[in-house]
Amino acid sequence: MSYKNKGVNSDRQEKGYYSDELKRRWVMAVSQPGASLSKVAQQQGVSVSALSKWCKQYRQPEAATLLPIAIQPAENPSAATETTDDSLAPQE
């Protein structure tokens, strides 16, 4: 049985090597509604583990949302260094 001319991966350079553009297209295909990693991997003739690795490699991390904060100076700076919690005191 020969798998050479299946026509699945016409963008394939040689056995085991795929262009970055092709990998990115497959990663985008996985993120489409109704698509799954295993389904896309099977359709493209690549292993699920390889496609999973490319998804981690090429997916853009979601941007973090930074919220503004206001820092108030302490009313009594010397009070900030005093501890009144007995649980922090050395035990005899």
N, C-alpha and C positions, 0 to 999 in steps of 0.2 A: 504494500500500500504506500503510495507516494503522496506527500502533502505539498510538494513543491509549487504547483501551479493552481492553488485554490483561489487565487485572486483576492484574498481577504485583505492583505496588506500591500497594496501597490506602492505605498510610500516607504516601505521597509527598505533600508539600505542593504543590509546583509543579516544573516541569522543572528538574532538577539540584539540588534541595534536599531533603535528608532529615533527619529529626529525629535528635537525638543518641541517643535510645532505639533507634531503628531501626538506626542504624549499629552500636550496641553489640550488638544481637541478631545482626546479621550477622557481627560479629567473633567472637562466642561460637560461632556456627554453624561458622566456619572451624576452630575448635579442637576440634571434636567428632571422635571416632575415625571414620576413613573419609572425612572431608570434605576437600576441597581448595579452595584459593583460587579457582581457575578454575571449579570446579563450583558453588560458592556464588554467585559473581558471575553466572554464566550463569543460574542458577535465579532470581535476584532481578532480573535485567535491569540490572545495573550493570557498569561496566568493571572489569577486574582491577586496573588501576592505582589506581582510586579505592578499591576495597576494600582493597588493599594499604596505601595511605596511612592508611585508617581503622584497620587492624590495628596499625600502628605508633603511631597516636595514642591508641587506647583500651586497648591491652593493658597490664596491670599489670606493671611490671618485677618480676622475682623478687627476693624479699628477700635481701639479702646476709647471709651467716652470719659473724658476728664471733666470733673465738676469743680467749679471754683469753691474755695473755702476761705473763711476769714479767721485769722489768728488774732486773738485778743491778748494783750499783755496781761500778766498776772497783776492783780491789785496790790498784793503784798509779796514781792519776790522772795523774801526770806521765808515766808510761810510755805512756799512750794518745796523747800528742801527739808522741812521738818516732817517727821513721821509720827503720827499719833496712833497708828495701828499696833496694838499689842502683839499681834501674831508675827510681826517683823522683829520684835525685840528678842535678844539672845535668851535662850532658856537656861535656867540654873539647875 
